[in-house]
């Protein structure tokens, strides 16, 4: 497996050094820090990242601001304000990863609350499991400890961070970045969840649902082999049908989920939305998008980092999220 030498991408060196400091000596300190310290740390970290360069974030902020304005009929939110809020949220989510090992059923409520749990319980009462169709919003990985620590048989279908080192070996995987991904994977493995590799055999995912378990899978991720073109945020997105196919093939309930930050309560809200019918993949994905879009409109900064990441990765793997290069109206 090829990895880029440190000097191949000088613009990444500062990011990689910062990530290494955060995940190694920083992780032990942050795991013990009071939660009140996370907000100023997130602001400081966001300021540093903003200076390094956030061209993709700004490009997607323009697109997202235009969509929010068209939807609401009001003036678009300031692009720079969106960028600042997105960076703070992204840094806050990253800091939560460093504290995974400290989460317990007893202190979970200090970090996140689960809304719509009754919808999940109603779905599981039918005995066919539940597929949580996760949006890449905010600290979306908190779905795993949130439900795992509440006693649900939680499974997560996703790519291990170390897999990205292999996939991006020639475009991003510097030795420092590879070490950070290895550390992140070690932290994720401490969560109360069974991880299912999206690039491996999917039998554990089917077994989980047949056992009336809960399977989390991002509906807007890039994995899978079949895609459907679906309107999303005023553009046409190519969304993998893998998530909804799992629900349709097993008879499991399909429930969209978003995660947003509540600034008043100072906690992350894990919101389980209403069940959608798992029928034809394109129709199901349209229903999922219809459930999620109001949350993106209300919390655009929570979805912006994902859009920027997909723009960046799309240039590397040739599989952009949006059809036609991502411009609105294409």
Secondary structure as UniProt FT lines:
FT   HELIX           6..9
FT   HELIX           10..23
FT   HELIX           25..32
FT   HELIX           36..52
FT   HELIX           55..72
FT   HELIX           79..98
FT   HELIX           100..102
FT   TURN            105..107
FT   HELIX           108..110
FT   STRAND          112..115
FT   HELIX           117..124
FT   TURN            125..127
FT   STRAND          130..134
FT   TURN            140..141
FT   HELIX           142..148
FT   TURN            149..151
FT   STRAND          154..158
FT   HELIX           161..167
FT   TURN            168..172
FT   HELIX           175..188
FT   TURN            189..190
FT   STRAND          194..197
FT   TURN            198..199
FT   HELIX           203..210
FT   TURN            211..212
FT   STRAND          214..218
FT   TURN            219..220
FT   STRAND          227..232
FT   TURN            233..234
FT   STRAND          235..240
FT   HELIX           242..250
FT   STRAND          253..262
FT   TURN            263..266
FT   STRAND          267..276
FT   HELIX           281..298
FT   HELIX           300..317
FT   HELIX           323..326
FT   TURN            328..329
//
